[in-house]
């Protein structure tokens, strides 16, 4: 579920930390590209950190301290930065990356993946929030969710893979009419040439996704990133080791899930029961 859109309370902190990074980099006569290579980020990401548009993650801060010769200053700042922002910068950056992605792999065990949700289903998801969103905010969030689906209609759409737990397809968020409409949307999407939709069936004795939902994406310049959301916030993952772990989880999930043909059959059966 996307984060609520409010002014960021820690924007000043992010800018201050970003300036510290820039000063330390300049003192070492490093370009943004050179520093990025040392800490395994691209030049644009370093620029975003220095401009206060992207939060400095603790693991990156520790590498910067090491290469810039700082006595743990950036690591302390990163750890002291609020862990959950009202408008998490990682979520905003992820959504921008999602718009440009050439490939997305998405596992969800709570709701239908956002890119496949109908407008009514999305509205029902946002209505479930506790404490409740104001009605106007629910509508704004719903419009934003639907707008993200424009990537499905790009001239060259991304390659999309989804694994969804069967329990998600059994829940009737919003009532019977919303449920049937959402099932039909999924069945239509299952036939799209650039979409692979698989259902993780109930009753399995092993499951590679017990730690929760996550997304993997590939950018036009072939960077591989991960993204997770929880009740404590959202996290954009760029560390190659962490992305590798998620990639291996996703590969295992695809082997454990029903194949695409069996998934279409399941959706047909569920639609026959509506």
C-alpha positions in Angstrom: 0.0 0.0 0.0 1.5 3.4 -1.0 2.5 5.8 1.8 0.4 8.8 2.6 1.3 12.0 0.9 2.3 14.7 3.3 5.1 17.2 3.7 8.3 15.4 4.8 9.2 16.3 8.4 12.9 15.3 7.9 13.7 17.2 4.6 16.0 19.5 6.4 17.9 16.6 8.0 18.3 14.9 4.6 19.7 18.1 3.0 22.1 18.6 5.9 23.4 15.0 5.6 23.6 15.4 1.9 25.8 18.5 2.3 28.1 16.5 4.6 28.5 13.8 1.9 29.3 16.5 -0.7 31.9 18.1 1.5 33.5 14.8 2.3 33.6 13.8 -1.3 35.1 17.1 -2.5 37.8 16.9 0.2 38.9 13.6 -1.3 38.8 15.0 -4.8 36.2 12.5 -5.9 33.5 13.0 -8.5 30.0 11.8 -7.8 30.6 9.0 -10.3 33.8 7.9 -8.5 32.2 7.9 -5.1 29.2 5.9 -6.5 31.6 3.3 -7.8 33.1 3.0 -4.4 29.8 2.5 -2.6 28.0 0.6 -5.4 25.6 3.4 -6.4 25.2 5.2 -9.7 26.1 8.8 -10.2 22.5 10.0 -10.2 21.9 8.3 -6.8 24.9 10.1 -5.3 23.6 13.4 -6.7 20.1 12.7 -5.1 21.7 12.0 -1.7 23.8 15.2 -1.9 20.7 17.3 -2.9 18.7 15.9 0.0 16.2 14.1 -2.4 17.2 10.6 -1.3 17.8 9.4 2.2 21.3 8.1 3.0 20.9 4.4 4.1 23.0 3.2 6.9 24.9 0.5 4.9 25.8 3.1 2.3 26.8 5.6 5.0 29.2 3.1 6.5 30.9 2.6 3.1 31.1 6.4 2.6 32.7 6.9 6.0 35.3 4.2 5.1 36.2 5.7 1.7 36.0 9.3 2.7 38.1 8.8 5.9 35.3 10.0 8.2 35.1 8.7 11.8 31.6 7.2 11.5 30.0 10.6 11.1 27.7 9.7 8.2 26.8 6.3 9.7 25.7 8.1 12.9 23.6 10.6 10.9 22.0 7.8 8.8 21.1 5.8 11.9 19.6 8.9 13.7 17.5 9.8 10.7 13.8 9.0 11.3 13.3 5.4 10.2 9.8 6.0 8.9 9.0 9.2 7.1 5.4 10.4 6.5 6.4 10.5 2.8 9.2 7.9 2.6 11.7 9.1 0.0 12.4 5.5 -1.0 8.7 5.1 -2.0 8.8 8.2 -4.2 12.1 7.1 -5.8 10.7 3.6 -6.4 7.7 4.9 -8.2 9.8 7.0 -10.5 12.0 3.9 -11.2 8.8 1.8 -11.8 7.7 4.2 -14.5 10.9 3.7 -16.4 11.5 0.0 -15.6 12.1 -2.5 -18.4 11.3 -5.4 -16.2 9.4 -5.9 -12.9 8.9 -9.0 -10.7 6.4 -8.7 -8.0 5.4 -11.1 -5.1 2.4 -10.2 -3.0 0.7 -12.1 -0.2 -1.7 -9.4 1.1 -3.4 -7.7 -1.8 -3.5 -7.9 -5.6 -0.4 -6.2 -6.9 -1.1 -2.5 -7.5 -0.4 -2.5 -11.2 -3.2 -5.1 -11.6 -5.8 -3.6 -9.4 -9.1 -2.2 -10.7 -10.1 1.3 -9.5 -12.8 -0.1 -7.2 -10.5 -2.7 -5.7 -7.8 0.0 -5.1 -10.4 2.2 -3.4 -11.4 -0.8 -1.2 -7.8 -1.4 -0.2 -7.3 2.2 0.9 -10.7 2.2 2.7 -9.4 -0.7 4.8 -6.7 1.4 6.4 -6.7 1.8 10.2 -6.8 4.6 11.2 -9.1 5.5 8.3 -8.0 7.9 5.5 -10.3 10.9 4.9 -12.6 10.3 1.9 -10.8 12.9 -0.2 -7.5 11.3 0.5 -8.8 7.8 -0.4 -9.9 9.2 -3.8 -6.5 10.9 -4.4 -4.6 7.7 -3.5 -6.9 5.7 -5.8 -6.3 8.0 -8.7 -2.5 7.7 -8.1 -2.7 3.9 -8.0 -4.6 3.8 -11.3 -2.2 6.4 -12.9 0.7 4.1 -12.2 -0.8 1.5 -14.5 0.0 3.6 -17.5 3.2 1.6 -17.8 1.1 -1.3 -19.0 0.1 0.8 -22.0 3.6 2.1 -22.9 4.6 1.7 -26.5 7.2 -0.8 -25.3 5.8 -2.1 -22.0 8.0 -3.7 -19.4 8.3 -7.4 -19.0 6.1 -8.1 -15.9 6.1 -11.2 -13.7 3.7 -11.6 -10.7 3.4 -14.3 -8.1 0.3 -13.8 -5.9 -0.7 -16.0 -2.9 -4.0 -17.7 -3.5 -5.5 -16.2 -0.3 -5.4 -12.8 -1.9 -7.7 -14.2 -4.6 -10.1 -15.6 -2.0 -10.6 -12.4 -0.1 -13.6 -10.3 -1.2 -12.4 -6.7 -0.4 -15.1 -4.3 -1.4 -17.8 -6.9 -1.8 -18.9 -9.4 -4.4 -19.1 -7.0 -7.3 -15.6 -5.6 -6.7 -14.3 -9.1 -6.3 -15.7 -10.4 -9.6 -14.5 -7.3 -11.4 -11.0 -7.8 -10.0 -10.9 -11.5 -10.9 -11.9 -10.6 -14.5 -9.1 -8.0 -14.6 -6.6 -10.6 -13.5 -7.9 -13.1 -16.1 -7.5 -10.5 -18.8 -4.0 -9.5 -17.7 -3.0 -13.2 -17.6 -3.4 -13.2 -21.4 -1.2 -10.2 -22.1 2.0 -11.1 -24.0 4.3 -9.2 -21.6 2.7 -10.4 -18.4 3.4 -13.7 -16.5 0.8 -14.2 -13.7 1.3 -17.2 -11.3 -0.7 -18.1 -8.2 1.0 -19.6 -5.1 -1.5 -22.2 -4.0 -2.8 -22.7 -0.5 -1.7 -25.9 1.3 1.9 -25.9 0.4 4.5 -27.5 2.6 7.2 -25.0 1.6 7.1 -21.3 0.8 10.0 -19.0 -0.2 8.0 -15.8 0.5 7.2 -16.1 4.2 9.0 -12.8 5.0 6.4 -10.8 3.0 5.8 -9.0 -0.3 8.6 -7.5 -2.4 9.3 -6.2 -5.8 12.3 -6.4 -8.1 13.0 -4.1 -11.0 15.5 -3.6 -13.8 16.2 -0.1 -15.0 16.8 1.0 -18.6 20.6 1.0 -17.8 20.3 -2.5 -16.4 20.6 -1.8 -12.7 18.8 -4.3 -10.5 17.0 -3.0 -7.5 14.5 -4.3 -4.9 11.7 -2.7 -3.0 9.8 -3.7 0.1 7.0 -2.2 2.2 5.8 -3.0 5.7 3.8 -1.4 8.5 7.1 0.3 9.5 7.7 2.0 6.2 9.2 1.4 2.7 12.7 0.5 1.6 14.5 0.8 -1.8 17.2 -1.8 -1.9 20.3 -1.2 -4.1 22.9 -3.4 -2.3 23.8 -6.2 -4.8 23.9 -8.8 -2.1 20.4 -7.9 -0.8 19.0 -7.7 -4.3 20.6 -11.1 -5.0 18.8 -12.6 -2.0 15.4 -11.3 -3.2 16.1 -12.5 -6.7 16.8 -16.0 -5.5 13.6 -15.9 -3.4 11.6 -14.9 -6.4 13.1 -17.6 -8.6 12.1 -20.2 -5.9 8.6 -18.7 -5.7 8.1 -19.2 -9.4 9.0 -22.8 -9.1 6.6 -23.3 -6.2 3.7 -21.4 -7.7 1.2 -22.8 -10.3 2.4 -22.2 -13.8 0.7 -19.7 -16.0 -1.7 -22.2 -17.6 -2.8 -23.6 -14.3 -3.2 -20.1 -12.9 -5.5 -19.2 -15.8 -7.5 -22.4 -15.0 -7.8 -21.4 -11.3 -9.0 -17.9 -12.3 -11.6 -19.4 -14.6 -12.8 -21.7 -11.8 -13.1 -18.8 -9.4 -15.0 -16.8 -11.9 -17.4 -19.7 -12.4 -18.1 -19.6 -8.6 -19.0 -15.9 -8.6 
